[in-house]
Amino acid sequence: MSPHTTPDSSRGPDDVDRTAAARGGVYALLARVFRDPDEEFYDALTDGTLDATLTSLLDDSALDVATPTLSTTDDYDTLCARYNDLFVVGFSEVVDPMDGTMSSQGPAVPLYESDYRPNVSWNDVNLDLARAYEYFGVNVDQTDRDNHDHLRLELEFVGYLCRQAAVGHTDLHRARLDFLDRHLRVLAPGVEKRLESEPGTGIYGEFASFLDRFSRADVDDLAERFDGGETG
């Protein structure tokens, strides 16, 4: 996801809202978690870099959310296989061998918001997201060829709103609250609940639980500041 515009570079470090910037950093880190793991990500996970980065961001976020246990005994190939088994690979079986009828299911834990919105059409979910991304000046990278409702893209977008708020666009705090309420706070609890029912989730169960708790705390804080009470 890339912005149409860039932040105001004339602002000095003392002008930056460190709390909003830190929350944006957390969302950006989580966006990296929920995509195919590469060796750079694996190294950061196993050498403590990811843990140290997240701990530092949480310290600056002004949210009381415990850091997940960021350790794994998986080797790189096992981590990749775990990601694919949970989030990518579906399941197919022959229902009727006489005519070759197949039954197919998606991955155990879909990473798309529309999979957790049974009463809303895929088109409506993705159209709403496309309009939101366009309105706030960002494009989905066309080389990814992914739907607008993928968890990674929603996390990148929320992180972008945080970073823009951090450099002076304070009206975007309320926009973030609205987006969290209508989209990410539907998807994050859905992913976390699905992972709870799956065996062998490894580090991804930890991250999903943390995402649910962090996004909920962010929403509650924003609602308290702008709407005077808790929300989703």
Residue, then its C-alpha position, 0 to 999 in steps of 0.5 A: m500500500s503506497p500513499h499518494t502524498t507524503p508527510d510534511s517534512s518541515r515538521g521537526p521531531d518535537d512536533v511529532d505525536r509519539t503516541a500516534a507514531a508508536r501505534g502506527g509502528v505496531y500496526a505496521l509490524l503486525a502487517r508484516v506478521f500476517r504475510d508470507p514469512d521471509e528469511e528476514f522476518y524469521d531472523a528478526l523473530t528468532d534473534g530478538t529484534l522483533d521482540a525488542t521493537l514491539t516492546s519499545l513501540l508499546d512503551d510509547s503507545a500509552l496503551d496497557v497491552a501486554t507484549p506477546t511471547l515472541s519466541t519460536t522453536d520452528d525452523y524457517d521451513t516449519l514456520c513457512a509451512r505453518y503459515n501456509d497451513l493456517f492461512v493459505v492452503g484449503f482442503s478438497e476431497v472427492v464427494d462422489p467418485m462416480d462423477g468426480t464431484m469435489s468438495s472444497q474449503g478455504p484455508a482454516v483461518p481466512l485473512y479476509e474480512s468478507d469471510y467474517r461478514p456473512n450478512v454483507s456481500w464480498n463486493d460491498v465490503n471491498l468497495d467500501l474499503a476501496r473508497a476509504y483507501e482512495y479517499f485518504g490517498v493510498n493505493v493498493d500495490q497492484t503487483d500484490r493482486d490481493n483483495h482490499d479486505h486482506l488483513r495485511l492491507e487493513l493493518e497497513f492502512v490503519g498504520y498509515l492513518c496513525r502516522q499521518a495523525a502523528v505529523g499533524h493531521t489530528d482529524l485522522h484520529r476520528a477517521r481511524l476510530d471509524f475504520l477500526d469500528r467498521h472493519l478491523r474490529v470485525l476481522a481481528p476478533g474473527v481471526e483470533k477466534r478461528l486460531e483458538s480452535e486450530p491446533g499447532t498455531g505456534i507464534y501466529g496464535e500469539f500474534a492474533s491474540f495480541l492484535d485483538r487486544f491491541s486494536r480493542a485498546d486503541v478503539d477504547d482509548l479513541a472512543e473515550r477521547f472522542d465519543g465519551g465511551e467504549t465501543g467495539 
